Amino acid sequence: MSPVRNALRHAAIYVIAAAATAHAFFAHAGDHAFRVNNPAYQQECGSCHVAYPPQLLSTYSWYAVMAGLDGHFGTDASLERTQRAQIVAFLALNAGERDTSAGGKPLLRITETRWFTKEHHKEIAAGTAGRDEVRSMANCAACHRDADRFDYAERSLGVPGGRTR
């Protein structure tokens, strides 16, 4: 086999492998299903709230969230150094590409991002977040029945108080 043909063959294999890997690790934009395959992240972050898909914040925002674990939204969520480093690496590797900053500062809350606001506030009836079964827009599982499986597709949506569209 000629060197050029061999190089092209290897390049094609690389492209196929990269596409398969990307498909396994990143969001499926059409159906809002995410793969979150990091047990440490799921256990530590998922013990208090839904382990949010890393794609919903940028690397810059995840770094800021993880740097403030000692005062994580009113809770001390500090982690042992090795575990924290492992989770930071996972979040950085799988972070979204959308800009999740405002005024040059990283946003720490997914609910404050432009994407979240566009996706939710036009569809959700006023007062929904204040309902007892919801409590907060950060409580994804209140409306997304399959959030524990990282599936946020509309087919499994059940908004308390209804939707506006």
C-alpha positions in Angstrom: 0.0 0.0 0.0 1.4 3.4 -0.9 2.3 5.8 1.9 -0.3 8.3 0.8 -3.0 5.7 0.7 -2.0 4.4 4.1 -2.0 7.9 5.6 -5.5 8.5 4.2 -6.7 5.2 5.6 -5.4 6.1 9.0 -7.0 9.6 8.8 -10.3 8.1 7.9 -10.1 5.7 10.9 -9.2 8.6 13.2 -12.2 10.7 11.9 -14.6 7.7 12.5 -13.2 7.1 16.0 -13.4 10.8 16.9 -17.0 11.0 15.7 -17.9 7.9 17.7 -16.2 9.3 20.8 -17.9 12.7 20.5 -21.2 11.0 20.1 -20.7 9.0 23.2 -19.7 12.0 25.4 -21.6 15.0 24.2 -25.2 16.2 24.1 -27.6 15.1 21.4 -29.0 18.5 20.6 -32.2 17.2 18.9 -33.6 15.3 21.8 -31.8 17.0 24.8 -30.4 13.7 26.0 -27.0 13.9 27.7 -24.4 11.3 28.7 -23.0 11.9 32.2 -20.7 9.0 32.7 -18.6 10.0 35.7 -19.5 8.2 38.9 -17.6 10.6 41.2 -19.5 13.6 39.7 -22.8 11.8 39.8 -22.3 10.7 43.4 -20.9 13.9 44.9 -23.0 16.5 43.0 -26.1 14.2 42.5 -26.4 13.6 46.2 -27.8 17.1 46.8 -29.4 18.0 43.4 -29.5 16.6 39.8 -26.0 16.2 38.6 -26.4 18.8 35.8 -25.1 17.9 32.4 -21.6 19.5 32.0 -22.6 20.8 28.6 -24.9 23.4 30.2 -22.0 25.6 31.4 -18.7 26.6 29.9 -15.4 25.5 31.2 -14.9 29.0 32.6 -18.1 28.7 34.6 -17.4 25.2 35.8 -14.0 26.3 37.1 -15.7 29.1 39.0 -18.3 26.8 40.5 -15.7 24.3 41.6 -13.5 27.0 43.1 -16.3 28.0 45.4 -17.4 24.7 46.9 -16.8 25.8 50.4 -19.7 28.2 50.0 -21.7 26.4 47.3 -25.0 28.2 47.2 -25.2 28.3 51.0 -23.7 24.9 51.6 -20.2 23.6 52.3 -19.7 21.1 49.4 -16.0 20.9 49.8 -14.3 17.8 48.4 -11.0 16.0 49.0 -8.4 17.4 46.6 -8.0 14.4 44.4 -11.7 13.9 44.0 -12.2 17.6 43.3 -9.5 17.5 40.6 -11.1 14.4 39.0 -14.5 16.1 38.8 -13.0 19.4 37.5 -11.2 17.5 34.8 -14.5 15.7 33.8 -16.4 19.0 33.8 -13.8 20.8 31.8 -13.5 18.0 29.2 -17.3 17.9 28.7 -18.2 21.6 29.2 -20.5 23.3 26.7 -19.2 25.8 24.1 -21.9 28.4 24.8 -20.8 31.6 26.5 -22.0 31.4 30.0 -20.7 34.6 31.3 -22.2 38.1 31.9 -20.2 41.3 32.3 -17.0 39.3 31.9 -17.7 37.1 34.8 -18.6 33.4 34.7 -22.2 32.6 35.5 -22.4 30.0 38.3 -26.1 29.2 37.9 -27.4 27.4 34.8 -30.7 29.1 35.4 -29.1 32.5 34.6 -27.6 31.6 31.3 -29.1 33.0 28.1 -29.9 29.6 26.8 -31.8 28.5 29.9 -33.8 31.8 30.0 -34.7 31.4 26.3 -35.6 27.8 26.7 -37.7 28.1 29.9 -39.0 31.5 30.8 -41.2 31.9 27.6 -42.8 28.5 28.1 -43.3 28.2 31.9 -46.4 29.7 33.5 -45.7 32.5 35.9 -45.5 31.3 39.5 -44.4 27.7 38.6 -41.0 28.0 40.3 -42.8 29.1 43.5 -45.0 26.0 43.7 -44.2 23.5 46.5 -43.4 20.7 44.2 -40.9 22.8 42.2 -39.3 25.2 44.7 -36.7 26.6 42.2 -36.0 26.7 38.5 -32.8 24.7 39.3 -35.0 21.7 40.3 -34.9 20.1 36.9 -36.6 16.9 38.1 -39.7 18.8 39.0 -40.7 19.1 35.4 -38.3 16.8 33.5 -39.3 13.4 34.8 -36.3 11.7 33.3 -33.7 14.2 34.6 -32.2 11.5 36.8 -31.3 9.8 33.5 -30.0 13.1 32.0 -32.9 13.1 29.5 -34.6 16.5 29.2 -36.6 15.8 26.1 -40.1 17.4 25.8 -41.7 13.9 25.5 -41.1 13.4 29.3 -42.0 16.9 30.3 -44.6 17.5 33.0 -44.7 21.1 34.2 -46.6 21.7 37.4 -49.0 24.6 36.6 -48.7 24.0 32.9 -46.9 25.5 30.0 -47.7 28.8 28.2 -47.2 27.5 24.7 
